[in-house]
Amino acid sequence: MSREPRTRRHVGLARAALVAVIGLAGLVAAPGTASAQSGVVTPLFECVTKLHGADGWTALLGYSNSSNAPVTWAVGPNNVLRPSARNGEQPTTFQPGTHRGEFTVAFTTGNSVSWTVGGLSVSATMNSKRCPAPTELPAEGNGTGPAIVLVGAGVIGAVAVHRARRRALDAAALQPEGDHDDA
């Protein structure tokens, strides 16, 4: 076998790997590029859980920031928790993206808690969606899920391209010398 087909294979694999790396870089380096430019911060209600041995509940809250930069809302009319005794427990700087499970707020049975950020509100009562039983989950994972999937797809694609090229080269090598297409 000559060195030329082997070199072509290496070039093809290198191209496939480059495409995977460029795709990964685009995914990791530019999250949220399709976000709204206004930087809307949306409060998110996650779930409630009963306080052990107490007449109360805990609400798990998070937020989503649709801008590409942090947004700051000081505690006040545009970032308020109710009941007012809980005001000050909420975040004031909101990083880009969705942030689940950022903080908790306790409230008593029969009451509710609400959080308003920039005119958008969420609220929770004891009848709201329950948190999963003793399952402790990270707030949003470690952020590597999409990268792992993309790298895996790139590897699978590179292997598929490599096998297809090898089959084509093997088939061409089996043809008699005069039967090659030289189009």
ROLONU-176081 format. One record per residue (C-alpha): residue in one letter; x, y, z. Coordinates in steps of 0.2 Angstrom, whole numbers, plus 5000, padded with zeros to 4 digits. Example, Ala and Ser with C-alpha at 12.3 -4.5 7.8 and 13.67 -1.06 7.14 Angstrom:
2
   residu     px     py     pz
        a   5062   4978   5039
        s   5068   4995   5036
This chain:
183
   residu     px     py     pz
        m   5000   5000   5000
        s   5007   5017   4996
        r   5009   5031   5008
        e   4997   5043   4998
        p   4980   5034   5004
        r   4986   5033   5022
        t   4991   5052   5021
        r   4974   5056   5014
        r   4966   5046   5028
        h   4975   5056   5041
        v   4970   5072   5033
        g   4952   5067   5033
        l   4953   5062   5051
        a   4961   5078   5055
        r   4948   5088   5046
        a   4934   5078   5055
        a   4943   5082   5072
        l   4944   5100   5068
        v   4926   5102   5064
        a   4922   5094   5081
        v   4934   5105   5090
        i   4927   5121   5081
        g   4909   5115   5086
        l   4914   5112   5104
        a   4923   5129   5105
        g   4907   5138   5098
        l   4896   5129   5111
        v   4907   5133   5126
        a   4913   5150   5121
        a   4897   5158   5117
        p   4883   5151   5128
        g   4867   5162   5127
        t   4871   5172   5111
        a   4853   5170   5105
        s   4847   5178   5122
        a   4837   5194   5123
        q   4847   5210   5123
        s   4837   5218   5136
        g   4844   5207   5150
        v   4827   5201   5157
        v   4829   5192   5174
        t   4816   5180   5177
        p   4813   5172   5195
        l   4811   5154   5195
        f   4801   5143   5207
        e   4808   5126   5209
        c   4799   5116   5223
        v   4794   5116   5241
        t   4799   5104   5255
        k   4792   5102   5273
        l   4803   5108   5287
        h   4807   5093   5298
        g   4798   5094   5315
        a   4792   5112   5312
        d   4776   5120   5306
        g   4784   5127   5290
        w   4790   5125   5273
        t   4805   5129   5263
        a   4804   5136   5245
        l   4819   5133   5233
        l   4821   5147   5220
        g   4832   5151   5206
        y   4833   5163   5191
        s   4836   5165   5173
        n   4846   5180   5165
        s   4843   5181   5147
        s   4857   5194   5144
        n   4875   5190   5140
        a   4881   5200   5156
        p   4877   5200   5174
        v   4862   5211   5179
        t   4861   5219   5196
        w   4845   5222   5205
        a   4847   5229   5223
        v   4835   5223   5236
        g   4820   5235   5235
        p   4804   5237   5224
        n   4812   5229   5209
        n   4819   5214   5219
        v   4808   5210   5234
        l   4804   5195   5244
        r   4787   5193   5253
        p   4784   5191   5268
        s   4795   5206   5271
        a   4804   5197   5285
        r   4813   5187   5272
        n   4818   5202   5261
        g   4837   5202   5259
        e   4839   5183   5257
        q   4838   5184   5238
        p   4852   5187   5226
        t   4856   5204   5220
        t   4868   5200   5206
        f   4861   5189   5192
        q   4874   5180   5181
        p   4869   5176   5163
        g   4860   5159   5160
        t   4848   5149   5170
        h   4853   5146   5189
        r   4842   5133   5198
        g   4842   5131   5216
        e   4851   5147   5220
        f   4843   5150   5237
        t   4829   5144   5249
        v   4816   5154   5259
        a   4807   5147   5274
        f   4788   5151   5277
        t   4775   5145   5289
        t   4761   5133   5285
        g   4746   5142   5278
        n   4756   5156   5272
        s   4766   5159   5256
        v   4782   5167   5249
        s   4784   5177   5234
        w   4799   5184   5225
        t   4798   5199   5212
        v   4812   5204   5201
        g   4810   5217   5188
        g   4791   5216   5188
        l   4791   5197   5186
        s   4785   5186   5201
        v   4784   5169   5207
        s   4776   5162   5223
        a   4775   5146   5233
        t   4763   5139   5246
        m   4763   5122   5255
        n   4753   5116   5240
        s   4766   5120   5227
        k   4776   5107   5218
        r   4786   5096   5231
        c   4805   5094   5230
        p   4810   5076   5226
        a   4812   5066   5242
        p   4829   5065   5250
        t   4838   5067   5233
        e   4851   5080   5234
        l   4855   5087   5216
        p   4868   5100   5211
        a   4860   5116   5207
        e   4863   5115   5188
        g   4877   5101   5186
        n   4895   5105   5182
        g   4891   5112   5165
        t   4900   5099   5155
        g   4885   5089   5148
        p   4884   5098   5131
        a   4903   5097   5129
        i   4903   5079   5133
        v   4889   5076   5120
        l   4898   5086   5107
        v   4915   5078   5109
        g   4906   5060   5109
        a   4897   5065   5093
        g   4914   5071   5085
        v   4923   5055   5090
        i   4909   5044   5082
        g   4909   5055   5067
        a   4928   5054   5065
        v   4927   5035   5067
        a   4913   5034   5054
        v   4922   5044   5041
        h   4938   5034   5044
        r   4929   5018   5041
        a   4920   5024   5026
        r   4937   5030   5018
        r   4945   5014   5022
        r   4931   5004   5014
        a   4932   5015   4998
        l   4951   5013   4997
        d   4950   4994   5000
        a   4937   4993   4986
        a   4948   5003   4974
        a   4963   4992   4978
        l   4953   4976   4973
        q   4948   4983   4956
        p   4960   4977   4942
        e   4972   4991   4936
        g   4962   4995   4920
        d   4945   4996   4929
        h   4948   5012   4939
        d   4937   5027   4936
        d   4948   5042   4931
        a   4934   5055   4928
